Amino acid sequence: QNHHFTKFLSLPTIMPKNRILSHQHRTTMAWWTGPTNFTFLPAVIQAAYDGRYFESIIGMMAMVTSFTYHVCESYDSEFLGFNEGRWHHMDNVFAILAIMASLTGYIQLPLRSQGREILHTIMVSIVTCAQLMSPWNVMYTLVPILFALVVTIVGVALRWKRLSYNKQALRFAGLFLVGAVICFVKGLDENTDKFRRWHGGWHIFVGLSTWFTIRAQGGNSVRVATLDHLDAADKEL
């Protein structure tokens, strides 16, 4: 009963096995729901360029696992011996982490600081435990994201005077997010979106929104803490 919420994480319900689809239909679905994940690549590259390697790697894994899941779902096949359900589960983990990282990025913790390392370690631990406990229970998806949201609100409030956002990129991030929400809602009903075009649109818009989010959060203006300045950076938190 909680599968509808997981669609928010780019994860639609597993296709019923008794559903008969033509090869052309499956190929169309695969193209709309698979390669569209690669719109996250600019965000992955931008994060790596800015030295935000945690966000870059998590984004890359979310992109790859989502691509694999959707292709396996479309063709009702396996990859590396795992079916769509297992790739769906892996996609859950990295999609939730990607959302959490996008939120906490607004705190602009100094790179390589203890605070940033501890926060990311806690995030990975929470999501891993939650998804191993009950991957299809909505609370085990919602609670980690709410945790990140609360941490972000508190962190931004405490560091407000030190924060600086790219306002133009922030506006574009919001604009593409609106498009993503529209596509998400339109794609909820798989009976009216049989080829998953709206779901593919969700991938495209949320990928672009994530790229502008990374840029809005400061990009190169976020100070990189050197080894000599780690202690000073941590005292600022």
N, C-alpha and C positions, 0 to 999 in steps of 0.2 A: 504493500500500500504506500510505501515511501519512495517508489521509483520516480514519481513525478518530480520530487525535489532534486534528485540526483541529476536530472536533465539540466539544472542550472549550472552544473559543473561540466557541461558539454557531454553528458553521459546519458543517452536515451535508454529506455528499457530494452532488455535483451529481446531480440526479435523472436516471436513464437516459432518453434521448430516446424509446426505444421503449415506455416505460411508458404505458399507456392509462388515463387517469383521467377520471371524469365531471366536469362543470363544478361540481357540488355538492361533490364530493370536493376539488377544487382550491380552491374558495372556503373550505371548512372549514379546510384546511391554511393558507391565506393568513391567516385570522383568528387561528389559534392561533400561528403563527410570526411574523406581522408586527406587529400592534398590541401584543403582549406585550412587545416591546422597549421600549415607552414606560414600563415600570416603572423604567427608568433615569432618567427625568425628575426625580424628587425628588433623586437624587444630583447630577445636573447643576445643578439650582437651588441646592442646598445648597453645592456647591463654589463657584459664582459668588457667592453671598451671603457666603461666608467669604473672598472675594478670591483663591480658588485657580482662576484663570482657565484655566490650562493644563489641569488636570483636567476643568474644566467643558466646554471646547471639545472635548477628546479624547473625553469621554463622549458629547457630543452627536453627534459624527461617527460614533462606534461605533454609537450608537442608530439614526441615519438610514441608514447603509450596511447595517446588518444588516436593518432593516425592508425596505429596497429589495431586497436580495438575496433574502430569503425570499419576498416577493411575486412577484418575477420567477421564482423557482424554482417556486412553486406554479402559476402560470399559464403557465409556459414562454414567457415574454415578455421584452421588452427595455424599458429605460428610458433615455432620453437617448441612444439608439443603442447601449447596452451590455447584453449579456446577463447571466444570473445568474452566469456564471463570472467576469466582470470585477468585478461587485459583490461577489462572494465574495472576490476578491483584495483589494479596498478594505476590506472588513469585516475581513479578516485583520490588516491594518496597524493599524487603530484598536482592534481588540479586544486585540491584543498590547500596544499602548501603554497601554490602559486598565488592563490587569492590572499592568503595570509601575508605573504611576502609583499604583495602589491599594497596592502594596507599599511603594514609596519614600515614600509619604505618612506612614508610621509614623516616619520620621526627623524629621519636623516641622522641616524647614529653614525659616528665617525667610523670609517672603514678600518677593519682589523682591531677595533676596540673590544674590550672584554664584554661590554654591554651588548654589543651586536652579536658576538659569538655566543653568549649565553642565551640570548633571545632566540636565535635561530636553532640552537640545540634543543631548547624547550619546545619550540614549534614542531620540529621533526619528531620528538619523543611523543608529544600529545597526539599528533595525527597518526603515527604508526600504531600506538596502542589502541586508539579509537577505532581505526579501520580493521585491526585484527579482532577486536571485540565484536563489532557488529557493523559491517560495511554498508548494510542496506537500511539501518535504523537512522531516521532523519536526525535524531538528537546527536548521534556520534559524528555527524557531518556539521551540524549547526553549532555545537558547542565550541569546537576548535576555531571556527571563523569568528564567533562572538568573542572568544578570548582575544584573538588578534585585534578585533575592533576596539575592545575596551583598552587594551594596551596602547593602541594607536592614539585614542582620544586622550588618555592620561599622558602619554609621551609627548604628544604635540602641545598639550597645555603646559607641561613643565619646560619644554624647550622652545616655546613660541617665539621668543625674542631672537633666537639664534637661527630660526628657519627662514629659508628663502626658496620660493617656488617659481618655476617658469610659468607665468600666468597664461601665456598664449598656448603652450602645450597643455596646460590644465583644462583650458576651454575645449580644445580639440579632443582631449581624453573624454570629457563629459559628453561631447557631441556624438562621438562614436559609441559611447556606452548606451546612449539613447537608442541608436540604431541596433545595437546588440540586444537590448531588451525587447524591442519590437520583433526582431527575428526569433528570439527565444520564445516569446508568447505565441507567435504564428506557427512555430514548429512543434508546439506541445502536442497537437493532435496529429498523430502519424497517419490517420485515415485521410486527412486533407492535404498532407505533405508527404505523399507516398514516395517521392524521389528524394526527400530530405533536403530540398533546396533551401528552405528557411533555416534549417539547422546548419547548413553550410554557411549561410549568411551570418548566423550567430558566431561561428568560428572566425569569419573574416572581420566582423566589426569588433568583437572582443579582443582579437589579436591586435588590431590597430589601436584600440583604446589602451591596451596594455603598453604598447610602444610609447604612446604619448604620456602615459602615466609615469613611466620610467624617466622620460625627459623632464616632465613637470617636477619630479621629486629632486631635481637639482643637477643630475648628470655630473658633469665635470666640476661643477661648483661645490659639490660635496667634498669636503676636505679628506684627503687620504692621510691617515695617521702613519707616520714613519716609526721605525723601531725606537728612535730616540724620543719620540713624543707620545708613546703609548700611555705612559702613566698620566701625563697631562691631559690626554684625550679622555681617559677614563674618569678623571676627577671632574670633568665638565658635565658628566651625565647626571 
